[in-house]
């Protein structure tokens, strides 16, 4: 029997994919990646088996995700089209890496994903797989089956007794990980309509956030955030802490009409509380430490870097070359940024670094004792 390794999330698309692939003679092995999505992965594993998977791999990739994917992107200041902090896009190459590894272990000649033909993820999965192993064949059921809409998928799932959580009334497509949430479909496809409160997964609406601002101090060492308000955290726990703080104050929402890889424009909403706070703090620290030319060149690199990630080109040589430039710029990015969080806004109100190029004596318009 032919083996196929399926990147499985437990959502509507991939749950239907298991049954669809099995009906076509495949032995389906599922891979579930823990990227900090805060879901019951054991429940998802059981769902995969009930749906027809012969075996399920579950891997905790959170440490690798923050160290090798989130952190380099933070150091690069990479934000796609000024709004999207690339949470989903960053998770895909890591999933692909292990999808290929497990396919080799299982001696499977096929891998599969649950992406549509209209989105970016198909390019990320298929391009990443081709880069890592050109011999592996990719199957994309959602792109070739007869189901024409999410509503039809729901009907298919019910007819096949596939356990799902999504309903026709709440039909959003949601992807979560530690770095953020991506939300699309349903009411969000009308670009004139304000996103319903129910669409947001993490953050408080700014109008419902506390009426008193909160101040947060973040210390960086060589571009990496190390502590909050003087207390040290691992990078995972630091991101979790800032997600909690930021969500409470309605920080990190974005409503975007963006340019997809395949040429379509799409309407997405995003939530990235920790990412929004850290990107702002990191960039403010760089503005104190980097010389003007380096800072301006780095801004150009950030745009390029974000586009590479968005387009699923994580494993290419050009990205590795950009990493060398970015890492060189981070040697003196050490210091503390104080931020004010209030009803959806995040503003830097204090900055200090031993490597600061800011010189008050040179720029002041007031008289300073001892300076003429």
Secondary structure, DSSP 8 states (H G I E B T S, - for coil): -EEEEEE--SSHHHHHHHHHHHHTTEEEEEEEEESS--S-HHHHHHHHHHHT-SEEEEEE-HHHHIIIIIHHHHHHT--BTTTB--HHHHHHHHHHHHHHHHHHHTT-SEEE----SSSSHHHHHHHHHHHH-TTSEEE-HHHHSS--SHHHHHHHHHHTT------SSS--EEEEETTEEEEESGGGG-TTS---GGG-SS---GGGS-SS-EEEEEEEETTEEEEETTEE--HHHHHHHHHHHHHHTT--EEEEEEE-TTS-EEEEEEE-HHHHHHHHHHHHHHHHHS-HHHHHHHHHHHHHHHHHHHTT-TTSHHHHHHHHHHHHHTTT--EEEEEEEETTEEEEEEEE-TT----HHHH-SS--TT--
